[in-house]
Amino acid sequence: MYDELRRLAALRLAGERAGLTLQPTALVHDAYLKLLGPDGQALTWGSRGQFFAAAAVAMRRILVDRARHRQRLRHGGGRPRVELHDDMLASEPDPEQMLALDQALEKLRGYDPRKAELVMLRFFGGLSIDDTAGAMNLSPATIKAEWAYCRAWLHRELAGGADAS
């Protein structure tokens, strides 16, 4: 599963702005550490879908925490970073966008927890329609329809549109 988690992390970090320090391997390692039980032993999962759902939550928390950390005044507080090396291949999401997405996702969770879980699995977990359907015990057709709704709802929320509920 390590290779698949690393692939999902690379997909999640691909296309983000260049020059930031979080690499897919580090994201996977941090997420795995969060998935360990309090005694440092790996927890048991009822299914592959449950494991990837937990991994998606862990990755989301890591990215949101890093975004909050980077927005603090003592850490540059909004000043643009200057690229010093060309060897950075992966990057982190923009902190403001990540925090806005986190707020919108929490609002969606209050409105419809199942749709919020779907976004977590698709966006943060990088699962396909079929994998998400398996993890949520729903049909792929239902996932496709709800994913289309979620994308439109989040787009409207993030664009500052009218209340989507």
For each residue, the residues with C-beta under 8 A, 3 or more apart:
1: 4 5 48 51
2: 5 6 28
3: 6 7
4: 1 7 8
5: 1 2 8 9 28 31 32 55
6: 2 3 9 10 24 25 28
7: 3 4 10 11 24 126
8: 4 5 11 12 52 55 59 125 126 127
9: 5 6 12 13 24 25 27 28 31 59 126
10: 6 7 13 14 24 90
11: 7 8 14 126
12: 8 9 24 27 59 63 123 124 126
13: 9 10 16 22 23 24 27 90 91 92 93
14: 10 11 90
15:
16: 13 20 90 91 92 93 94
17: 20 91 92 94
18: 83 88 91
19: 81 83 88 91
20: 16 17 81 88 91 92
21: 88 92
22: 13 26 27 63 66 90 91 92
23: 13 26 27 89 90
24: 6 7 9 10 12 13 27 28 90
25: 6 9 28 29
26: 22 23 29 30
27: 9 12 13 22 23 24 30 31 59 62 63
28: 2 5 6 9 24 25 31 32
29: 25 26 32 33
30: 26 27 33 34 58 62
31: 5 9 27 28 34 35 55 58 59 62
32: 5 28 29 35 36 55 58
33: 29 30 36
34: 30 31 58 61 62
35: 31 32 42 43 54 55 58
36: 32 33 40 41 42 43
37: 40 41 42 43
38:
39:
40: 36 37
41: 36 37
42: 35 36 37
43: 35 36 37
44:
45: 48 50 51 54
46: 50
47: 50 51 134 135
48: 1 45 51 52 134 135
49: 52 53 131 134 135 136
50: 45 46 47 53 54 135
51: 1 45 47 48 54 55
52: 8 48 49 55 56 121 125 127 131 135
53: 49 50 56 57 117 120 121 125 135
54: 35 45 50 51 57 58
55: 5 8 31 32 35 51 52 58 59 125
56: 52 53 59 60 120 121 124 125 126 127
57: 53 54 60 61 120 124
58: 30 31 32 34 35 54 55 61 62
59: 8 9 12 27 31 55 56 62 63 124 125
60: 56 57 63 64 102 105 120 124
61: 34 57 58 64 65
62: 27 30 31 34 58 59 65 66
63: 12 22 27 59 60 66 67 92 93 98 124
64: 60 61 67 68 98 99 102
65: 61 62 68 69
66: 22 62 63 69 70 92 95 98
67: 63 64 70 71 92 93 94 95 96 98 99 102
68: 64 65 71 72 95 99
69: 65 66 72 75
70: 66 67 75 76 95
71: 67 68 75 77 78 95 96 99
72: 68 69 75 77
73: 76 77
74: 77
75: 69 70 71 72
76: 70 73 79 81
77: 71 72 73 74
78: 71
79: 76
80:
81: 19 20 76
82:
83: 18 19 86 88
84:
85: 88
86: 83
87:
88: 18 19 20 21 83 85 91
89: 23
90: 10 13 14 16 22 23 24
91: 13 16 17 18 19 20 22 88
92: 13 16 17 20 21 22 63 66 67 95 98
93: 13 16 63 67 97 98
94: 16 17 67 97 98
95: 66 67 68 70 71 92 98 99
96: 67 71 99 100
97: 93 94 100 101 158
98: 63 64 66 67 92 93 94 95 101 102
99: 64 67 68 71 95 96 102 103
100: 96 97 103 104 158
101: 97 98 104 105 123 154 158
102: 60 64 67 98 99 105 106
103: 99 100 106 107
104: 100 101 107 108 154 157 158
105: 60 101 102 108 109 116 119 120 154
106: 102 103 109 110 116
107: 103 104 110 111 157
108: 104 105 111 112 115 116 119 150 153 154 157
109: 105 106 112 113 116
110: 106 107
111: 107 108 115 164 165
112: 108 109 115 116
113: 109 116 117
114: 117 118 136 146
115: 108 111 112 118 119 146 149 150 153
116: 105 106 108 109 112 113 119 120
117: 53 113 114 120 121 136
118: 114 115 121 122 132 136 143 146 147 150
119: 105 108 115 116 122 123 124 150 154
120: 53 56 57 60 105 116 117 123 124 125
121: 52 53 56 117 118 124 125 127 131 132 135 136
122: 118 119 125 126 127 132 147 150
123: 12 101 119 120 126
124: 12 56 57 59 60 63 119 120 121
125: 8 52 53 55 56 59 120 121 122 132
126: 7 8 9 11 12 56 122 123
127: 8 52 56 121 122 131 132 135
128: 131 132
129: 132 133 140 143 144 147
130: 133 134 140
131: 49 52 121 127 128 134 135
132: 118 121 122 125 127 128 129 135 136 143 147
133: 129 130 136 137 138 139 140 142 143
134: 47 48 49 130 131 137
135: 47 48 49 50 52 53 121 127 131 132
136: 49 114 117 118 121 132 133 143
137: 133 134
138: 133 142 143
139: 133 142 143
140: 129 130 133 143 144
141: 144 145
142: 133 138 139 145 146
143: 118 129 132 133 136 138 139 140 146 147
144: 129 140 141 147 148
145: 141 142 148 149
146: 114 115 118 142 143 149 150
147: 118 122 129 132 143 144 150 151
148: 144 145 151 152
149: 115 145 146 152 153
150: 108 115 118 119 122 146 147 153 154
151: 147 148 154 155
152: 148 149 155 156
153: 108 115 149 150 156 157 164
154: 101 104 105 108 119 150 151 157 158
155: 151 152 158 159
156: 152 153 159 161 162 164
157: 104 107 108 153 154 160 161 164
158: 97 100 101 104 154 155
159: 155 156
160: 157
161: 156 157 164
162: 156
163:
164: 111 153 156 157 161
165: 111
